[in-house]
Amino acid sequence: MTRPKPFTWIAAAIFALMGLAHIIRLFTNLQVILGSHSVPMWVSYVAIVITAFMSWMLCREARGARPNEP
């Protein structure tokens, strides 16, 4: 039996919320400006992929899933 990993679940939820924020940004055309630079919309596409992958991997780790071993 594996021990519960609450901080791993919290990190997975945070990454999922960050991905959701980027999805909302794409649908609402929200412009993000950092200093004098405007962040292009394509950055959100990349961020969605990265945050979804990290959230998925953290969920697997929290459940104690192991890769397939031969």
N, C-alpha and C positions, 0 to 999 in steps of 0.2 A: 504494500500500500504506500502510495506517495503522500508526502505532506502537502497540505494546501499552500499555495503560493499567492497570497493576496496582493503583494506588490507587483507581481507579474501580471495578474489580472487587471490591476489599476493601470499599469503601463499600456496594456493592450487596449483598454477602453480609451485612454488618452489618444493613442495613435488613431483609433477608429474615429474619434471626434474630430481630430485634425483632418482626416480624409474627408469627413462629412462637410467640414467647413470649406474645403477646396471645391467640393461638388457644388455647394451652395454658391460659391463665388462664380463658378462657371455659368450656372443658370441665371444668376442675377446680374452678370456683367459688372461685378464690383471691381473698381479700380483700386489697386494698392500702390501707394506711393511711399517710398522710403527715402527720406531726405529730398533730394532733387531728382530721384530716379523713379520711373514707373515700372512696376514689376509686370512683365508680359503674361498673358493668359496661359501660354504653353507651360509655364512653370507649375501651374495647378495640375495639369495632366500628369506631369512627372511626379509631383507630390502625391497625387492620388495613388499611383502605382506603388510608390515607395511606402507610404503609410499603410496601405492595405496589406502589403506583403509583411511588413513588420508586425502589424496587429495579428495577422494570421499565425505567424511564427511564434509570437508570444503566447497566444492562446494554446497552441500545440505544446509549448514548453510547460505552461501552467497545468495542463492536463496530464503531463508526464508521457506524452506520445514519443515513441522511439522510431527512428528510421527503420525501414525494412532491412533486416540482416539476413544474409544468405545462409 
